[in-house]
Amino acid sequence: MGDHIKIRPAAGKWVVRAGGAVLGETANALELTEGDYPPVIYFPREDLAMAFLEETDTVAACPFKGTAKHFDIHTKSVVIENAAWSYEEPNDVAAEVKGYIAFYPQKAAVEQL
């Protein structure tokens, strides 16, 4: 069922930026691929400036990965609504991304350094 999901360490160092701020940088990111969708980079919380992120009431359910909660990004200049998500209690197939946070590409820039 969830065998179309693959999770592996993301090669190299990654950074995420939004609203003129660097939200995090890590060499410990995970790359999740799901079917034909583009790969998604997940950042460990300990490598993010969590003060920029505020949990929202938005949730989204994936039959394979589980239920994701969302976060707004708050910077000095802007609030970017529901810009990130995290699986707090993922299904078994996505267990590795528990506690990691991913960002919507149209709302934050995720780049390999």
Backbone as a ProteinNet text record, in pm:
[ID]
protein_1_A
[PRIMARY]
MGDHIKIRPAAGKWVVRAGGAVLGETANALELTEGDYPPVIYFPREDLAMAFLEETDTVAACPFKGTAKHFDIHTKSVVIENAAWSYEEPNDVAAEVKGYIAFYPQKAAVEQL
[TERTIARY]
82.1	0	86.2	172.3	257.3	393.7	409.4	541.1	587.3	501	542.4	607.3	623.4	689.7	829	927.8	1066.9	1123.7	1196.8	1260.5	1406.9	1492.2	1636.7	1701.8	1823.9	1894.3	1914.8	1890.4	1912.6	2061.4	2119	2263.1	2296	2406	2455.8	2389.1	2405.8	2353.1	2236.3	2131.5	2009.2	1977.8	1914.9	1871.7	1726.9	1652.6	1516.8	1508.7	1452.3	1437.4	1294.2	1245.6	1113.5	1103.6	1032.9	1010.5	1137.3	1246	1372.4	1453.1	1408.7	1478.8	1526.5	1639.6	1685	1619.2	1537.7	1465.1	1543.6	1635.7	1714	1813.4	1910.2	2014.1	2050.7	2066.4	2094.5	2172.5	2247.9	2311.3	2240.7	2128.4	2055.4	1913.9	1890.9	1757.9	1724.8	1595.5	1546.3	1475.7	1487.7	1418	1309.8	1185.7	1073.4	1025.7	1019	959.4	834.1	732.1	602.3	550.1	552.4	502.3	570.6	490.9	542.5	558.1	529.6	543.6	691.5	722.7	862.4	906.4	1035.6	1084.4	1060.1	1039.3	1018	1128.8	1188.2	1294	1232.1	1262.2	1214.4	1332.2	1312.8	1416.1	1392.5	1498	1480.5	1454.5	1364.1	1327.2	1447	1541.6	1654.9	1742.5	1725.2	1802.2	1720.5	1601.4	1516.2	1503.5	1486	1456	1305.2	1265.8	1123.7	1047.9	1118.8	1051.9	979.5	1021.3	955.7	826.5	808.1	695.9	590.9	465.7	354	252.7	219.3	123.1	-13	-81.2	-215.3	-316.4	-442.6	-548.1	-562.8	-489.3	-500.8	-437.6	-511.1	-458.1	-492.8	-411.1	-435.3	-408.4	-493.6	-478.9	-429.4	-330.3	-278.8	-302.8	-363.3	-390.4	-263.6	-151.1	-26.2	59.8	72.9	164.9	98.1	-29.7	-99.8	-154.8	-171.4	-227.5	-115.2	-113.9	-10.9	-70.7	1.6	-37	45.2	-6.8	55.8	107	195.5	257.7	257.6	233.1	256.6	401.7	458	590.9	572.7	631.9	626.4	766.6	781.8	907.9	878.9	982.6	962.6	868.7	876.6	804	673.7	651.6	536.2	497.4	369.2	321.1	281.4	339.5	309	227.2	99.4	6.4	24.9	14.3	19.5	130.2	250.6	364.9	444.4	419.5	497.1	405.3	451.8	373.7	464.8	404.3	478.2	384.7	434.9	361.8	408.2	324.4	360.8	347.5	250.7	228	207	312.6	296.3	264	207.1	186.9	323.3	326.3	453	540.6	481.4	559.7	637	590.1	654.6	714.1	735	781.3	908.9	995.1	1123.4	1107.5	997.2	980	909.3	885.1	821	905	838.5	907.5	986.3	989.7	1055.6	951.9	998.5	909.1	947.8	845.8	864.5	792.9	832.6	782	723.8	612.3	552.8	644.4	679.7	777.4	729.7	600.7	551.4	548.7	582.4	578.6	713.4	808.5	943.7	1041.3	1164.1	1267.3	1352.2	1351.8	1432.8	1540.2	1666.3	1776.7	1889.7	1954.3	2075.4	2192.3	2278.5	2395.4	2513.4
-119.4	0	125.5	143.1	260	236.4	131.1	100	199.2	291.8	395.7	514.4	504.1	607.7	557.9	641.4	610	726.4	693.3	795.2	758.4	859.9	837	965.7	956.4	1079.3	1166.4	1294.8	1387.5	1421.3	1403.8	1428.3	1576.1	1603.5	1739.8	1818.8	1950.7	2045.7	2120.3	2147.3	2212.2	2334.8	2433.4	2555.3	2582.8	2645.1	2690.9	2837.8	2917.9	3062.7	3103.3	3205.1	3260.6	3399.6	3488.1	3622.5	3696.4	3669.8	3736.6	3678.6	3567.3	3506.7	3366.1	3328.2	3190	3117.7	3018.6	2945.2	2826.3	2777.1	2663.3	2616.8	2541.5	2483.6	2348.9	2246.3	2114	2026.3	1935.3	1826.7	1696.1	1705.4	1586.9	1579.2	1637	1634.7	1495.1	1471	1349.5	1386.4	1300.6	1320.1	1213.7	1258.2	1167.7	1176.7	1063	1057.5	972	1018.1	951	944.3	825.3	807	900.2	971.1	1062.3	1206.1	1231.7	1366.7	1403.6	1533.9	1575.7	1539.1	1513.2	1482.8	1599.6	1567.2	1667.5	1651.9	1764.4	1765.4	1795.7	1711.3	1727.1	1766.3	1872	1925	1877.5	1834	1802.5	1931.4	1924.7	2043.6	2109.2	2028.6	2086.4	2173.2	2164.5	2246.7	2362.2	2385.8	2496.5	2598.3	2724.3	2829.5	2823.6	2740.1	2714.2	2839	2943	3067.8	3131.9	3098.7	3150.8	3075.1	2957.8	2871.5	2867.9	2882.6	2876.9	2776.3	2679.4	2576.5	2638.4	2587.8	2634.6	2523.7	2552.6	2451.6	2364.3	2395.3	2321.3	2183.6	2083.4	1947.6	1891.4	1798.7	1732.5	1584.3	1501.6	1357.4	1294.8	1209.3	1130	983.4	906.2	766.5	684.4	731.2	656.5	706.9	840.7	897.6	928.9	958.9	992.3	1133.3	1193.4	1328.1	1427.6	1533.5	1636.8	1761.6	1817.6	1948.3	2053.2	2174.9	2281.4	2394.3	2474.2	2586.4	2709.7	2826	2954.7	2991.9	3068.9	3126.2	3273.2	3315.7	3455.5	3514.6	3616	3689	3835	3917.9	4060.5	4125.4	4082	4151.8	4085.4	3958	3889.7	3766.9	3730.4	3601.4	3520.4	3403.2	3314.7	3199.5	3197.9	3103.3	2961.2	2866.4	2723.7	2690.4	2733.9	2720.4	2592.2	2524.1	2405.6	2301.4	2176.4	2070	1967.2	1890.8	1788.4	1672.9	1551.7	1432.4	1397.6	1427.6	1403.2	1256.1	1189.1	1045.9	980	969.1	915.6	766.6	721.9	579	512.4	382.1	307.5	338	351.8	373.2	505.5	600.8	732.4	760	656.8	673.9	756.7	749.9	822	973.5	1027.7	1173.6	1228.6	1142.4	1189.1	1301.1	1414.7	1527	1614.1	1577.4	1659.6	1753.4	1861.3	1960.7	1982.4	1987.2	2015.3	2146.1	2206.5	2338	2333.8	2403.8	2414.8	2499.6	2450	2521.2	2659	2680.5	2813	2912.6	2864.2	2951	2969.3	2881.2	2889.8	2831.1	2881.9	2832.4	2728.8	2607.3	2498.4	2469.5	2486.4	2472.9	2390	2316.2	2243.6	2339.3	2342.9	2431.8	2365.2
0	0	0	100.5	107.6	48.5	-33.5	-86.7	-192.4	-231.2	-326	-253.9	-122.6	-43	-6.3	-36.1	-2.6	77.2	184.1	267.1	279.8	256.7	268.1	316.6	368.4	404.6	280	292.7	181.3	175.9	60.1	44.6	62.7	131.1	143.7	253.7	242.3	340.2	276.8	356.9	308.6	392.5	327.7	395.7	356.6	448.8	418.9	455.8	361.8	379.9	346.5	418	387.5	447.9	380.6	432.9	467.6	396.6	421.7	536.4	592.7	706.1	672.2	729.7	722.6	839.6	809.2	912.2	965.2	883.4	928.7	826	875	790.7	852.7	769	823.3	726.8	783.6	708.3	741.6	813.8	859.3	804.6	687.3	626.8	574.5	560.8	496.5	367.7	267.7	139.9	128.3	111.8	95.3	-48.1	-115.4	-249.2	-239.4	-309.7	-308.8	-451.4	-507.7	-642.8	-741.4	-820.6	-922.9	-873.8	-745	-690.7	-677.7	-685.3	-663.6	-521.5	-502.1	-367.7	-272	-144.7	-41	63	100.6	201.4	337.2	435.1	572.1	660.8	740.1	829.2	972.2	1041.7	1183.5	1262.2	1356.3	1434.3	1501.9	1547.5	1619.4	1530	1398.2	1304.9	1247.3	1302.9	1260.2	1372.8	1335.8	1433.3	1458.1	1554.1	1578.2	1623.3	1667.5	1706.1	1587	1464.4	1344.4	1311	1369	1331.7	1441.9	1400.1	1494.4	1442.9	1526.8	1488.2	1460.7	1357	1322.3	1351.3	1324	1340.2	1216.6	1111.3	986.4	998.4	955.3	947.2	810	764.5	636.8	656.3	599.2	614.4	485.2	499	388	424.5	335.9	371.1	393.6	343.5	357	472.4	483.4	582.1	715.4	715.4	839.1	835.7	953.3	965.2	992.1	912.3	925	987.5	1084.9	1135.9	1062	1056.5	979	1067.8	1008.2	1077.8	988.7	1051.7	986.1	1010.5	917.3	936.1	971.7	1083.2	1127.6	1117.9	1032.4	1025.7	1059.8	1062.6	1091.6	991.6	865.8	760	716.2	750.8	692.7	775.2	765	814.9	692.1	679.5	567.1	623.4	587.8	648.5	596.4	688.4	656.5	557.4	589.9	499.9	521.5	633.2	666.1	728.9	728.8	790.9	855.8	946.6	1019.2	1053.1	1041.4	1084.2	1224.9	1324.1	1462.7	1499.5	1443.3	1465.8	1330	1249.6	1114	1115	1004.5	983.8	971.8	984.4	984.2	863.5	746	624.2	626.6	707	714.3	852.1	930.7	1069.4	1080.2	981	987.2	990.9	938.4	935.3	1059.3	1157.5	1280.9	1342.1	1369.5	1431.1	1333.9	1207.9	1105.6	1046	984.3	924.3	778.6	692.4	550.4	515.5	403.7	364.8	224.6	205.6	72.6	-15.4	-134.9	-219.1	-265.8	-274.2	-315	-198.5	-75.9	41.7	109.3	82	139.7	39.8	40.9	-49.9	22.8	-27.4	26.1	-78.3	-37.2	-133.8	-76.7	-166.1	-127.5	-140.3	-38.4	-39.6	-109.6
[MASK]
+++++++++++++++++++++++++++++++++++++++++++++++++++++++++++++++++++++++++++++++++++++++++++++++++++++++++++++++++

